[in-house]
Amino acid sequence: MFASSSAEKDIAALATIDVLLVRLAGELYGIPSASVREVIRHRTYTSVPGSPPALPGILSQRGTILPVVELRPLLGLEIAPITRSARLVIVSHQEIGMALLVEAVQDLAALPADTLQPSPAALDPVRARFLRGIAHYEQQPVALIDFDELIAGLRTGA
C-alpha cells in the first residue's frame, strides 16, 4: 500500500509544471522554476547605448555580468514605468544567464500539466512565439514562457 501511494505521488509530481508566477502588464506569466536562480529587488543597471528595447542594459550579480531582459516589448506589451514591486528574476537556461525584468513576483506554483493548452489561434503570432502554452492557476490563465524561443528571439533581434 505504501509503495503505490509513493508511486502515485511520483506520478503526480511528473504531472505538474513548477513555475514562478510573475506579472507583466497586469497579466500572469509562468517562468519554469528549474531555471530560476534567485529573485532580487529592482536596482539600477547599466544602460547599453544602441541596444534594442528588449535588452536595456547589463547587471553585475555575484560577479557575473548578466543582460537585463525586458519581456514586455518581446511580448508586444507596452513598457511601463518601474514601480516598487518590480523585480529582477535571475534565470539560467542552457548555461545562459539573464535577469528578467518583471512588474511583480506573485507566487511559486505547481500547475497541473493536463491544464496546459496551446496558445489561442487568435493570439498575435509575435507574442505566441515566446509562449509554450496557457495553463490555469486559481481560475486565472497563465502564459508559460518558452526559454528556447526567448533566447533564439534575443539572438536574432526579434
Secondary structure, DSSP 8 states (H G I E B T S, - for coil): -HHHHHHHHHHHHHTEEEEEEEEETTEEEEEEGGGEEEEEE----EE-TT--TT--EEEEETTEEEEEEEHHHHTT-------TT-EEEEEEETTEEEEEEESEEEEEEEEEGGG-B---TTS-HHHHTTEEEEEEETTEEEEEE-HHHHHHHHHHT-
